[in-house]
């Protein structure tokens, strides 16, 4: 018998006994160490994704753990190996897959949302989803690989070059990670954030942070860039105001990267796009090489896991973890599903 946190609907999770699923052919069973809670999980709690998540459901897709059992035909892995899971299971047959864009498969199964996830002590998954962890990477830190891979993918898609200047609009967890990954790529970064606590976190992480309510943002970025504007602007706020200002901050032939999931259509200054020959770049999830690069960045402390993990809560106290994240004072909250340094 194991324990798992079930989403029950009506803003409620409950931890219950569960029967661990033995691994079938091509599968492994993982003893989960840590599972992170992200903004998507909060949307699930609030009922906004009930069209995809059928209660009762075990969710969660940011995780680390060790292999506990191997199913038939699994090669290249051994019991005890530290691993994480890249939670994308694609069909291999749709136009996107055939074009090589499997990560945005037309029929993508996002594991932990569309199917059973990691908020449990024992989790059985296809071995093809495993990503081996580098030696010396603590499992607590490894739970940050998935959100870091999002940032790696976003920065790669932006084509940010060493010495270029990037503006990140929004200093939530993903915005902070984009800032650190952009720094690691050699970029100079300014973060725009109205919330004073999030600004202070960004500054603690070594990122320049500006309150857009206190300064003329366009003038500030012009001064910072010698009148040119930013080479790359990452829109991570999800707000109409963020979209409005993004085009104003970009340099000639600058790149605007849409990271946030916007719940409604937004007004975009297409004249500015025309006038400055701006590029608009969409980004979604990640590829395997993004995951591998994310593991390296976390291992080498270029993404400072200890500063980003603000709270670790026992699996049994899952509602306490969600309430802490809702309150807004935390960056990354982890569920301790079994632990392991």
HELIX and SHEET records of a PDB file:
HELIX    1   1 UNK A   39  UNK A   45  1                                   7    
HELIX    2   2 UNK A   95  UNK A   98  1                                   4    
HELIX    3   3 UNK A  102  UNK A  104  5                                   3    
HELIX    4   4 UNK A  127  UNK A  129  5                                   3    
HELIX    5   5 UNK A  139  UNK A  142  1                                   4    
HELIX    6   6 UNK A  145  UNK A  158  1                                  14    
HELIX    7   7 UNK A  173  UNK A  184  1                                  12    
HELIX    8   8 UNK A  196  UNK A  204  1                                   9    
HELIX    9   9 UNK A  217  UNK A  224  1                                   8    
HELIX   10  10 UNK A  240  UNK A  249  1                                  10    
HELIX   11  11 UNK A  270  UNK A  276  1                                   7    
HELIX   12  12 UNK A  288  UNK A  299  1                                  12    
HELIX   13  13 UNK A  305  UNK A  308  1                                   4    
HELIX   14  14 UNK A  315  UNK A  317  5                                   3    
HELIX   15  15 UNK A  318  UNK A  327  1                                  10    
SHEET    1   A 2 UNK A   2  UNK A   9  0                                        
SHEET    2   A 2 UNK A  12  UNK A  18 -1                                        
SHEET    1   B 5 UNK A 122  UNK A 126  0                                        
SHEET    2   B 5 UNK A  27  UNK A  37 -1                                        
SHEET    3   B 5 UNK A  62  UNK A  70 -1                                        
SHEET    4   B 5 UNK A  82  UNK A  85 -1                                        
SHEET    5   B 5 UNK A 130  UNK A 132 -1                                        
SHEET    1   C 4 UNK A 122  UNK A 126  0                                        
SHEET    2   C 4 UNK A  27  UNK A  37 -1                                        
SHEET    3   C 4 UNK A 332  UNK A 336 -1                                        
SHEET    4   C 4 UNK A 309  UNK A 314  1                                        
SHEET    1   D 2 UNK A  88  UNK A  89  0                                        
SHEET    2   D 2 UNK A 109  UNK A 110 -1                                        
SHEET    1   E 6 UNK A 208  UNK A 210  0                                        
SHEET    2   E 6 UNK A 188  UNK A 192  1                                        
SHEET    3   E 6 UNK A 165  UNK A 169  1                                        
SHEET    4   E 6 UNK A 230  UNK A 235  1                                        
SHEET    5   E 6 UNK A 250  UNK A 258  1                                        
SHEET    6   E 6 UNK A 279  UNK A 282  1                                        
END                                                                             
